[in-house]
Amino acid sequence: MQHQAMTEGQNRAQGVRQILFTSFWLMLLILSVKVSVGWRVRSLSLMAESLHTLLTSVSTFLSLLTLKAYRPNGYPIYGQGKREVVITFVLIAILGFAGLNLIGLSAQQLIGVISGGTQSFPVRVSWPLMQVLGVLVVASLGMAILGLYQGRVLSHPALRFNAGQLFKDVLLTLLVIGGLVGVWVGIRWLDVFLAIVLVLLAAGSCWQVVSWQFPLMVEQTAIAPEVLAQIARQVGGVTHCYHIRSRGLVGRLVYVQMHLIVHPDLANLTPLIAERIETFIQERYGPVHVTFFIVDDIAGSANFNQSPSVTEVNGKNDPTGRSNS
């Protein structure tokens, strides 16, 4: 049985998950509204901007999967990596298919407008449409501000990255609104032109999301276990360090978990010991989030293959710690 330490790190972990979960469902709602409204009013630019909202939703979902894939008790922390990679490639396929179709339709419409013909799918701009898009902008902006604030308070790069994606989505939605206003006053080609631009921007955003998420998915050790063990043993009270795992990208974000055996006389100082170890790792490798599983039974030092009583302690900036009972 494991005893969960109610530490500040665990509160941060819960906060990170709540913010990402809320952001994910809000983005899905906004995505459904954009797609349905864009289809109804025949706005290719709004449909193209929906690709960016889809990217933000999937990126948030991948961050949630990454947190859930981080497992205690010596189980692999890469248990869900394959699923995340599959989701990423499905995303790329969907974006590629949708983007190519939107570019084709937009180019056809743009050529028709330039040559003096009529649009096959004229955009139907109205005041209620602007009101709906305004509500979506306010909702996304509020979530982005909350995510950015919590990212700074909780010191979690994933929240800051998610907030950046939300701010970008807000700016692009405002760009679409400006384009629709132009269509409203008679600039008919503006909607299809913006659609082409937004699809091209979506390709760059897709690469940005993949480059951020991919290092957290693959089964690749970020920091050598022996190096982490050496750092841990530099802290007084640590008698042994084992079952060390890490993944991520050094300099951006690295997830680490390790099991420690602490001298019985210093068992009441385990949160301080964990904090010092994480501080040393951060000073050397940059942003890290560490979960410690500390053996509080002296019998654990005799046989590591058994299951002695373990206490989970999270580092001061750890967003991923959890325990099973």
N, C-alpha and C positions, 0 to 999 in steps of 0.2 A: 504494500500500500504506500502511496505517496502522500505527503502532507504539503499542501500548497501554502507558500509564504505570501501573506497579503502585503505585498510591497508596492511602492510607488510605480515600479516598472510594470507590474501587472495592471494597474489602473491605466497606464499609458497604452498598454496592449489593447485593452478593451475599448479605449477611446479611439484608437486608430481603426479598429475593425468597425465601430459604429459609424464613423465618418465615411469610410469607404463604402460601407453597405448602403447608407443613405444616399450617397452620391450616385451609386450604381443604379438604384431604382429610380431616382429622379431623372437621370439621363435616359433610361429606358422610356419613361413617360414622355419626356420631351422629344425623344426620337420618334415615337409613335405619332405624336401630334404633328411634328414637322412633315413626316412622310405623308400622312393622310391629308393635311392641308395643302402641301405642295402638289399632290396628285389632283386634288379637287380644283385648285386654281390654275393648274397647268404651269407651274413655275419650275423651270429646270434648275434655276440657281438655288432655290430652296431645297430641291431634291439633292443637288450636289453638296450643299452645306450639310445635309443630313449624314453624309459620309463622315464628316468630321465628328458629329455627335456620336455616330456608331463607333468610331475609333476611341473616343473618350470613354464610352461605356465598356468596351472590350478591355481597354487598358486598366480600368478600375477593377473589372472582374478578374483579370490576371493577377493584380496585386492582392486581391482577396484570396485567390487560390495559392499564391506564394506563401501567405501567412498561414493558411491551413495546412500546407504541405510541410511546415516546419514542425517536426515531431520529437517528443521527448523519449526517454527510456532507452536510448541507443538505437531506435529504429531509424532507417534511412531518412534523411531530410529531403530526399529527392523523389519521394513516393509518388507525387503527382506531376512530376516534370514532363513526362510524355504527354499527358493530357493537355498541359499548358501549351506545349509545342504544337500539338495537333490543332488546338483552338487558334493559335497564331497563324498557321498556314491556311486554315479555313477562312480566317479573316482576310488574309491577303487575296485569296481566290475570289471571295465575295466582292471586295473592293475593286479588284481588277475587272471583274465582269461588269459590275455596275458602272464603274468609271468609264470603261470603253463604250458602253451603250449610251451613257449621258453625253460623252464627247461627240459620238456619232450623231445623235439627235440634235445637239446644240449646233454642230457645224452645218447640218442640213438646214436648220432654222435660220442661222446667221446668213448663209448664202442666199436664202430666199428673201430675207429682208433687204440685204445689200443690193440685190438685183431688182428690187422694186416690187417683188411679188408679195403675197400674203403669207402669214405664218400658219402652218398646219395646226398648231396648238397655241392660239393666242392666250396670253396671261390675263386672268381676270382679277385685277387688283381692286380692293374695296377697303373701306375704313374698318370693318370688323376684322379683316385679315391683319391689318396693322396692329390692332388691339391685341389679337392673339399672339402675334410675334413679340409685342412689347412685354406681355406677361411672361413669355418664355425667356426673354432676355433678363428680366428682373429675377426670375427663379434661378437661372444659371449663375448670374452675378452674385446673388446671395450665397449660393453654395460654394462658389469659388472663393469668396472672401472668408467664409467660415473655414474652408479647407486650408487656405493659406495661413490663417491665424492659428489653427490647431496644429498645422505642420511645424510652425515655429515653436509653439508651446511644448509639443510632444517631441520635438527634435527628430522628426521622421521624414526622410527624403521622399518616400512614396507619396505622402500627403502633399508635399510641395509640388511634386511633379504632376499629380492629379489636378491640383489647383491651377497650375500653369496651362494644362490642357483645357480646363473649363474657361479660363480667361480668353484663350485663343478662340474657343467656340463662341463666346459672347461677341468678340470683335467681328468674327465672320458673319454672325447673324445680323449684326448692325450693318455690315456691308451689304448683305442681301436686302435688308429693309431699304437702304439707300437706293439700291438698284430697282426695287419695286416702285419706289417713289418716282424714279426716272421714267419707268414704263408708264406710270400713271399720268405723267405730264407729256407723254408722247414719244419718248426715246425707246422705241420698241426693241431695238437690238441689244439693249443693255442687259436684259435678263439672260439671254443665251450667251453673251460674251462673258458675263460673270460665272455662268455655269462651267464654261471651259476652264477659266482661271481657277475656280474652286476645286475642280477635279485634279488639276495639276498640283495644287497645294495639298490636296489629300494624299497624294503619293508621297510627298515629302514628310507629311505628318505620320504616315504609316511607317516610314523608315525610322523616324524618331522614336515611335512607340516600341517598335521591334528592337531597336538598339538598346533601349532602356530595359525592357523586360527580359530579353533573351539571356543575358548573363545570369539572371536569377532562376532560370528554368533548367539549364543544362547540368548534367552530372559531372561537374568539374570543380575540383578543390580550389578555393580561392587563396587560402593561406595554408602552408604546410603544417600538419598537426604537430610535428615535433617543435616547430617554432612557437606555436601557441602554448604548448606544454612548458617550454622553457620560460616564456613570459609569465605563465601562471605560477611556476615554482619560485619566481623571484619575490613573490608576495609572502610575507611571513604567515605561517599557520597552514600552508598548503603542503601536505605530505605526498600526495599523488594526484595525477591528472590523466584521464583516459577517456575513451569514446569521444574523441574530438572530431567535429565535422564543421565544414564551412562551405559557403557558396556565395556567389555574387561577383562583383567587380571591385577590386581594390581601388580606392580613391573615390568611388561613387557610393557603394553600399555593399556591405558584407554581412551575411547572417552567420552566426557562430553558435554552436552548442557544445558544451563540454561537461564531463562529470568530474567532480573534485572529491578528494578525501581530505578533510580538515582535522587538525589535531583536536582531540576531545576537549582540551582545556580552552580552546578558542571557538567552540561551537556557537557561542552566543554572538560572535563577531562576524558570522558568515555574510550578512549583507554588506558590511564594510569591506570584507575581503573581496567579494564579487565586484563591488564598485571600483576598487583599486585595480583589479585585473582588467576590467573593461577600459578604464582610463589609460592604462599602459598600452593596450591594443590600439585604442583610438589614436594615441600620440604617434604610433608607428605606421598605422595603415589607414587612417582617416575614418569616415563614418562606418560604424559597426553597430550591430544589435546582437547582444549575447544573452543566451539562456544558460544558466548554471544548474546542474543537478548535484547537490552536495550531500555526500553520505554522512549521516549523523550517528551511525552505528559503528563502533570500533571494530566489530566483526567484519565489516565490509573490507577492511584493509587486508584481511587474511585470504579472502576468496572473492575475486571480482565476478565470477560466473554465477554467484548466488545473487539474491535480490534483497540486500539490506535496506533498512529504512532510509529513504531519500527525501531531502527537502529541495524543492525547486526555488531558486533565487534568480531574479532577473537583474540584469545590469541597469544602471540608472536611466539609460535611454532605450531599453529593450521594448519593442512593440509586439513581440511574437510569443512570449513565454506562456506556457499553459501546463497543466498537469492532468493526468488521468488517475482516477481512483479505482 
